[in-house]
Structure formats: C-alpha cells, structure tokens
Amino acid sequence: MGLLKNVLPALATAVLALTAPLTASAQGLIRDAEIEQILRDYSDPLFEAAGLKPSDVNIYIVQDDTLNAFVAAGQNLFLHTGLIMEARTPEELKGVIAHETGHIAGGHNVTREAAMGAAGNTSLITMGLGALALFAGAPDAALALFGSAQQFGLMTMFKFTRVEESAADQYGLSFLEKTGQSADGLASFMENFRYQELMSESRRDPYFRSHPISSDRIAALSRRAAGITAKSTPQSEETATQLAMMKAKLVGFIGPANRVASRYPTTDQSLPAKYARAIAAYRAVDIKASLTLVDELIAIEPENPYFHELKGQILFESGRAADSIPDHRRSVELAPQHALLKVNLARSLIGTKEDSDLAEAEGLLQDAIYLEHDNSFAWNQLAVVYARQGRIGDADLATAEEAYYRGDMARAFVFANRARDKLTLETPNGQRADDIMALSDPRNRPRGGRSGLSDLSIQTQQ
C-alpha cells in the first residue's frame, strides 16, 4: 500500500502543537513499510548506541514540507517529510536523527514540560494584555496581542530548549562515533541552513526555531565531527540509494506533478527516477503507464517487496482485487515482518468477495495485529471479515478496538457494549469487550482526555 495516510486524533494533535510549531500545511502522519524500514535501518544503531531499546522508540513520519524533527511524549521521534526530501546525504539525515536521539537520552522531554508550562503562562499574560487593550478602547492593539499570544508563548519555550541543543549535539556525535559513522552530516546540515538565522521567527522552518544555529555551535560541531569522521567507515552505496528511493517515493506520492517532472525527467533512467514516475502515473490514473513502469522496476529487482507492493496497490485500487493478490502475496513473502504488507494482502483477499478467501485474510490480519496492536485499519478489516462470517459479536468487538485506537471513545463504548451483550463474559473476547467499555466509559474519563492502553494513537484512513 505505497503510502497509507493517517490523521492525528485530538491528543496527538495537542502533543504536536505544544512540542513543535507545525504549520498549517501539516496534514498528519503517513505510514509506508519501505520508508519506515529505511528509517529503522538508519536509526536503530543510534538508538542502541544511546542505550535505548529500538523497539521502545516509535518513529512517526509527519506529512509536512517544512524542515523539522523532534521528540515528544517519551520515546517518540517525529520526522517531517520535508526533512527527508531536503537531506542531501544519508549523513545529514542520520546526523539529525542522532541529535534527536540525544534529546531522548538526555531526558530533555522532562525539561520541555517545564518550558511548555512557561510558554502557556506567557500566552495567557499576552491574552490578558489584549483584553485590557480592548477594554481601553484600542481594538487594533487588542487584536495584535491576541494574534501574537501563541507566538510569544513559543518564543518563551524556545529560550528553555536552546540550553539543551549543544548537549544534544554532543550526545549525537557520541552515538555516531560509537557506531563508526561519519559525523560531518549534522554540522553540514546546520551550515547549509545558516541563512535561516537571518529570517524572522515566523518565517523560519520549525526546526530552526527550536534548534537555533550559531557560529559557535557550528564550530564546536565541526571540530569534533572532523575527528570522528576521520576514523569512520564511509557510507555504503546502498545507504545512499535508500535515501534516493525514499525521496522518489515521497515526491511521487505527495508532491505535485510538476515536481516529479522537474526532478525526474524521462531522460533520467535511474531506479529512483523510474520509481517516482511510476507512482506519478498511478496518481494521474494512467494505469497502463504506471503498470508498464512498475513492471520495469520488478524486472530490474524482482526480489524488491516494495515494487510488488506498488503493483498490487495499483491493481487493487483500479478495481482488480483478484489480480492484485499475487503481487501482494509476493511482497509478504519477501518482507514478512511488515504488518502493513499483510494488511494489503488481506484487503485484496476480502475484495474478491469470495468466502473461501476470508480464512486467509483473517489469519493475515491477526498476524498484523500481533505486530501492531494499535493498527486501527487492521481492526477495521478484521471486523469486515467477522461480519462476512456471521460472527457479529466478534465484529462488534473488532469495531470497538478500531474506534479505541482511533481515539473515538464514544464509538468504542457503544460497540464494546454491543459486543459484550453477544459474547460470553468469561471468554477472552468477552473480557476484552468489558475492558474497553470501562476504558471508554465517559463517566471514567477526564474531561478533554482519554484513558487506556496507549498515550498516543493514530487514526488510519484510506
């Protein structure tokens, strides 16, 4: 499923808004098995060098063209698509990831909670001044103060965060050194965007509002980075190819058509260029051209699961569910560790409308949920399977699970109640329905919040 788009529920939106100043163009989170795997390949060694368990660190991809990366709510790393697309080398992207890992290792989320509290106080004071101006008969001044309240709050927060940046730099350099990697990327990334310091606060990319650049900071980075890089192993050609493929996929799926044409003209016969053009043709509903291009890709790399995934997606979404099954099946065979690929195959099996395919779809969805218990779309599809099989109580429970992980507590409560009435309470499913009822019961939830199994969930939509 090339790119699976997600929308943040209320809690996640609040975390993002308080932790980093997302612009109005931010559309939420996206899921993609290939990009997630590459980011894991880049990040996991750095997490281990920091003494973190990689499986405990969640990586989220934010669809936003601005340059930004940040950590929030514990061990959660957020990377903007704009950062990935603007990174010129793997070293630059890894350098930023190493720096953000430094924030996790340094426990900076704790100090940022204090910073956010101070930011909130500053915003309230500014709003109060606006009210006084309004009462004094100066509506223009009042509107200006009301409009700037959030910005003043953010500026106050960033005064706190600036103290942590040098420490995160040094942590990040240490992690790169431990993993034997070049450390030039972080310094070059900062150097390349030094011009951001010349812009007003409101015009800077979010990363450089919360990660201020200074000559002293770059000099300190560069001095230590040079020594680390001298002892490092050069980045492999595969690593560079991975970055190029991520960029091509992102440009193809979320970039405007003219960006694909300008970055990847037909004279460019490289693998990333063909990838981007195949995706762009699919988005333009030129199914024949897209299938021709993706078949060329498969001929070049027949063992690439993501090329088969793309072909399966094109066929399924053009109304050919049965035809999409072989390629989705092949993608799962080549990369069985990815829940998203299993969901793709299950969805195609469900789409054939053949009852004989439902048992296999159920097994694949159960496997996907085992890998990603909070995958709400997998729960949604499992509910469809159970309903088709006449297992209405199980279907209601799966719908309750889906709603719970979307953050829709009202719907979760309703369907858990329905499931509880149909299932035997002493069974695991009956007990789970009872648990979701308790967790989603509006009488047990604090106003404006949610309780439950996870502090951050994502809503998955097609």
N, C-alpha and C positions, 0 to 999 in steps of 0.2 A: 504494500500500500504506500507507494512513494512517499508522500508526506501526509500525515494524519493531523488535522488541525484541532487544537484544543482551545477552550475558553476558560479563563480563570473564574472560580466562584468567589464569593464575597471575601472570605478570609484570605485567600491567596492574593487577591487584588489589594487588600489592605497591607499585606506584607510587602508587596512590590512598591506600593505608593509611598510607604514610610521609609523603606530601605533605600530606594533609588528613584530618582525623578524620571519615571518613564514619560515619554512624550505621548501626544495624542495619537500618534501613528501605531502605538503598541496594540496588537490585536490578540495577544495571549500566547499560549505555549503551543509548540508543534512537536509531533512525535515522528521519528523516522529511524528505522532499525539501523540503516547503514551509517548515518551521521552519528547516532548515539554510540555505535560500536567504535568508530574512529575516535570520537572524543574520549571514550573509555581507554582506548589504546594510548592516547596522549596523556591522560590524567592519572590513571591508576598507579603507575610507578611513582608519580609525585605524591599521591596520597600515602602510599606505603612508606616513602622516604620521610613523610611528616609524622609517621607513627599512627596513621589513621587506617581503619579497615575500609578498603574501597567500596565494599557493598553497603557500608553505612552512609556513604556520601551520595546524595542524589544530584544528578545533573539535569537541569532543565534548560530547554532552548526557547528563548523568547523571540517571537517574530517581530522584529523591530529593526529598521535600517540604521539606527543610531549606534555609535560605538559604546558598548557598555558590558560590564561583567561585574557581578557582585555575589556576596554570600549573604544568606538570611536564615533566620529561624533555625539555628543549629547548623547541621552539616548539609546545607543545600546550596549548590553552586548554580548560578543563573548566567547564561551566556547569550548575548544578543546575536541574531543572525548577521547584523551589520558588522560586528566584531569579526566574525568568522570570514565574511566576504572581503573585509579590508585588510586582514592579516596577510602580509606579503610572503611570509615564510612560516614553516611549522615552528621555528624557533620563537617567532613573535607570539603566536597563539599559545604555545607551551609556556612562554615567559609570563604571560598574563595569567594563565591558569595556576602557575607556580606561585605568583604573587597572591592570588585569591586564596589559594591553599594556605598561605602564610597567615591570612586573616583567621581562617578556621583554627589552625594550630595555635595561634596566639590568643584565642578566646576573645577576639575583638567584637563578636556579636554581643557579649555581655556589656562592654563599654558603650556600644552603639545604642543599646536600650536606654542608657542614661542620656545619650546625645539626642535620641528621638524625644525623650521627655522634655529636654531643654528646648528642642525645636517647637514642640507643641505649646510650651509656655510662651515662647516668643510670638508665635502665630496668634495666640489668644490676646496678648498685650496689644499687638498691631490691630487686631479686630476691635479691641476696646477703644483705641485711639480713633479708629474710623467712626465708631458710634458717637464719640464725643464731638468729632468734627461735624457729623450730621446734625446733632442737636444744636451745635453752634451756628448752623446756617451755612455750612460750607460743603455742599453735596459733592462737588468735584473732588475736593480733598478726601472726603469720606470714601468715595468710590476707588480712588487711587490706593488708599490704605487697605480697603477690603481686598482689592485685587492683588496686592503685594504681600498679604499676610503669609500665604504659603511659601513664597519665595524667601521672605525673611526667616521663616522657620527653617527652611532647608539650609540657608547660609549659616545659621547658628549651629545646625547639626554638623555641617562640614568643618567647622572650626574644631570640633571634637575629633572627627575622623582623620584630619590631616596629621595629627600627632602619631597615628598608627601606621601611616603609609611607609615611612622609612623602615620600621620594624618588619612590615610585611615584605618589603623588598629584600631585606637580608635573609628572612626565612626562605623566600622563594629561591634566592641564589643558592642557599644551602641545599635545598631539595634538588635543584638542577645538578649541583656538584655531586651529591650522593648518587644520583642516577647516571652520572658520567655524560651528561648532555651539555651542549653549548649554552652559555648564559648570555650571549650577546643579544638574544631576541627581545628581552624585556627592555634593555637600555635603548635598542634601536627603535622599538615601538614608541617609547616615550620621546625620543629625539625626533622621530618623524612627525609627531603631532605637537611639537613645541608651540607652533603657531596658535594653538588653542588658548594659550595663556593671554594672547593679545585680544581675545574676544570678550564680550561682556558675559557675565554669568549666565544670562538667559540664552545666549547663542552657542555656548559650548556644548559639546557632546556630553551626555551624562557621566561618562567615565572620567572625564577631566574636570568635572565639577567636584566630584568626590575624591579624585586622585590628582591633586594639583601637581603640576610639573614645575620644577625649579632647576636652575643651573647646578646648584649644589647637589640636588637629588640625582640628576643625570650623571654628574661627575662621580659621585660615590658609587652608583650602579656600574658605570663603565670601568672604573678602576678594578673593582673586584671581579666583574664579569670577564675581563681580559684574562686574568689568571686562571679562572675556571675553564674558560673556552680552550685555552692552550693545552689543557690536559684531557679535553673531551673527545668523544668519538663523534665524527661528523654524522649529521642526519642522513638516514638512508634514502635512496631514491623512492622507495615505497612510501615513506612518510610524506615526502613532497607530493607524490601522486595522490595520496589520501586527501590532502588539503585541496588539491586541484579538483578532485571529484566532489568534495563537499561544496565547494564554491559553485561548480557547474550545476549541481542538483538544486541548490538554493536559488540561483539565478533562474534556472529553468522553471521551477515551481512557483516562486513568489515574486520574481522580477517581471517588469513589463516586457512585452515582446521586443521592443526596440533595444532593450539592454542585451537580450540574447543575441540579436542580430549584430550588434556592435562588438560585443565581447567574443562571440564565437561565429565569425563569418564562415560561409561554406568552404572557403579556401583553407580553413583550419581543419585538418583531418585527424587531430589528436583525439584520444579517447574521451577526455573531458568535454571537448567541443561537440563530439557526436552525442554524448550523453545529454548535454544541455539542449541541443537541437531536437533530439527525440522527445524530450519532456515538453519542450515548447510546442512541437507539432501536436502532441497529445492534448495540451491545454487549448490549442486552437481548433480542436475537434477535427484535425486532419488525421484520422485514424490510420489510413493506408500509409501515409508518410511516416507516422510515428512507429508503426509496426515494422516497416522496412528498416528504419534506423535502429530499432532495438534488436532486430534480428542480426544486423551487422555487429552490434556490440556483443551479442551472445556468441557469434561465430568467432570473435576475437578472444573472448574469455568465457568459454562455456561453463566454467565452474564458479562464476560470479553469481552468488544468490540474489543480488540486488538487481541485476539485469533481468533475471527471471521474474522477480517480484514486480518490476515495472511492466513487463509484458503482461503478466497476469492482471495487473491493475487496469491496464488499457483495455484488455478484452472484457473484463468484468464490467467496467463502467461504460462500455459501449453495448451492453446488453447481451454479452456472450458468456454467461456464467459457466456453462459446461466446458467451453473451450479454454477458460482461464484456469481450470483445475490443474492440468499437467504442469504449467509453469509455477503456479503457487506451490504445488506439491514438491517440485524440484527445489524451490527456494528453501523450503523447510528441511529437506534432506541435506542441503548444503550448509545450513545455519540453524540447527535445531534449538539453539539457545535463545532465540529471539521470540518472545511472546507475540509481537506484532505480526510476524510472518505466519504463525499458527492461526491467529485470528483471521488473517487474509484468506487462508485456505478454507477455514470453517465457513466463512461468509460465502465463498464461492459454492461450497457444497450445499449450503442452505438455499442458495439462489437457484439451484437446479429444480427445486420443488419436488425432488424425488425423496420419498420417505426412506428409501434404502440408504441415502447419504447422511441421514440425521445422526446415526450412532457414531459415525466417524467424526462428524462435526462436534458432537458433544464431547468426545474424548479430547479433541484438539483444544476446545475451549476450556476444559478442565485443566489441561496442561498449561495453557496460557495464564489462567488464574493462579495456578500454583506458582508460576514465575512472577506474576504481577497481580497480587491480590486486589489492588485498587484500580485495575483496568476496567473502568465502567462500561466501555463498549463491549468488552468480552462478556460481562454480565448481561448486557442488553441482548446480545446474540444468543446467549445460553437461555434466556427467558423465551426467545422465539422458538428455540429447539424444544424446550419443555412444553410450550403451548401446542406445538405441532404434534407432540407425542401424547397429548391429553393429560399431562402431569401439571395440572393447574396450580396446585399448592406450591410445587417447586418453581413454577414460572413466576408466581407472585413473589416468592422469596428472592429469586434472581432479580426481579424488577426492584425490590426493596434494596438489594445490595447495590444495584446500579445507581439508584437515587441517592443512597447514602454516600457513595464515593463521588457523586457529582456535587454533594453538598446540599441537596434538596431534601431537607429533613422532613418537611410536611408530607411529601410524596413517599419517602421511606417509611414513615409511620403508618400511612394508610395501607401500603402494600404488605408491610410486615404484619399488620393486624389481619389482613385477608389471609396471608399465608398461615398464620398461627391458627386460624379457625379451621383450616383444611388439613394441617399436618398434626401428627401425633407429638405432643409436647415432649415426651420422653426421648424422642429421636434427636440426633444432632441437628437436623434441619429445623425441627420444631423448637429446639432450644435457641438456635441462631435467630429465628424469627422473633422469639421473645426478647433476645438481647437487643436486636435492632429497634424493637418497639421501645425498650427502656432508654436506649441511647438517643432516639429521635423524638421521644415524647416531649412536646413543647412545655409541659409542666416541669420537666427536669433540666431544661436548657437555659443557660443565662441569656438574658435579652441581648440580641445582636450577635450572639456567638453560637458555637456548636460544640458538642462534646462528642467523644467517640474514639475510634481506633487510631486515627491519624490527624495530625495538626494541619497538614497541607494536602489537599487532593485536587485533582484536575478533572474538568468536565470534558468528555470526549465526544466530538460530533463528526459526522461525515461531511 
